[in-house]
């Protein structure tokens, strides 16, 4: 079983990679819809990376419900749990 803290770290790392901002300060309150550098293409790319990293499938309807990284981590935690 993967720990929530491990999921959080991987999710943040993926977001930083997608934004090409390794030194950017990203926390769990980061807004996927209005965060610096985030657009719809970046969001979809990040979701694909989450699916690949955690071996899950994220439904399109569920993506719409994810606003912050906390939402993403909770979803992944439930999916892999």
C-alpha angles and dihedrals in degrees: 000000000000118000121239090237090057091050090049092052093048093046092051091047091051092049092050090049092049091050091043088229108121092168096045116118107242123173135176092272091062107134113231092200101044106018122127111279096002119129133159094271092049090048093052091046090051091050090053089051091050090051092050095044096048101030094239138123118234112205117225091239090054092052089060090057094054111094104154135026087255087064091050094049093048090051093049092045090054093044095052096034 
